[in-house]
Amino acid sequence: MPVDENIKRILEEIGDKTLVCVTKTIEPERINEAIRAGATIIGENRVQEYEDKSEKILPCETHLIGHLQTNKVKRAVEYFDVIQSVDSLKVINNIDTRAGDIDKVQRVFLQVNIGNEPQKHGFRLDRIKEVINEIRSLQNIRVEGLMCIPPFVPAEQTRPYFQKMKALFDEMKQENGGNIDIQELSMGMSNDYMVAIEEGATMVRVGSAIFGERKY
Ligand SMILES: *Cc1c(COP(=O)(O)O)cnc(C)c1O
């Protein structure tokens, strides 16, 4: 199906939830089709790839959703409205410093390794509260949400991971105050975004259901 029809269908399906249109590997012209059809936020995995495409993309909000290396933090802070993939204290402190350099308050989400998978990035669920307490004094970041990428299993089997994230989300919202302002729960991708919404996602990240299978 054409990109514009996919966007319209998905926006209708998700109702008042927020769509992040995942545009990794996608050419600017097709990204712009999605924006014209109603996508307001795009998600990219790599700083460099977005930098290369950015001038050709229509105005929209930009989210970084892929692992961020320390040496790319400066440019990530320059280019992205929200960094969803914050996965270590080291990177948070770096973001705070770089954002301070350009008088920005960088909006971030904390990435949770909800399946405790050794190969995946993200904080362990049982560390999130401690992390929040360690970053309360940082002046140039604002924590606005939690995000996760559950283990790669069939859609129905992701439900327990989404439920754990929702419980964590509700608990961590109690910590709000100062630079901690957790309002978004970013979870669910092309194959399971409706399951994620049923379990409490406020934001879904969808790529291939919009653009078709990615060609690398
Ligand atoms: C690629 C990607 C998505 C979108 O995946 P699809 O299955 O194509 O919808 C969502 N989140 C992250 C972090 C991704 O890397």
The ligand as a Gaussian input file, in Angstrom:
#p B3LYP/6-31G(d) Opt

LIG

0 1
 C       13.611000      -0.069000      13.280000
 C       13.048000       0.278000      14.615000
 C       11.670000       0.399000      14.824000
 C       10.634000       0.131000      13.757000
 O       10.640000      -1.204000      13.379000
 P        9.526000      -1.789000      12.382000
 O        9.423000      -3.203000      12.748000
 O       10.018000      -1.560000      10.998000
 O        8.268000      -1.024000      12.645000
 C       11.232000       0.802000      16.072000
 N       12.099000       1.042000      17.079000
 C       13.424000       0.937000      16.919000
 C       14.324000       1.225000      18.062000
 C       13.934000       0.540000      15.690000
 O       15.264000       0.397000      15.552000

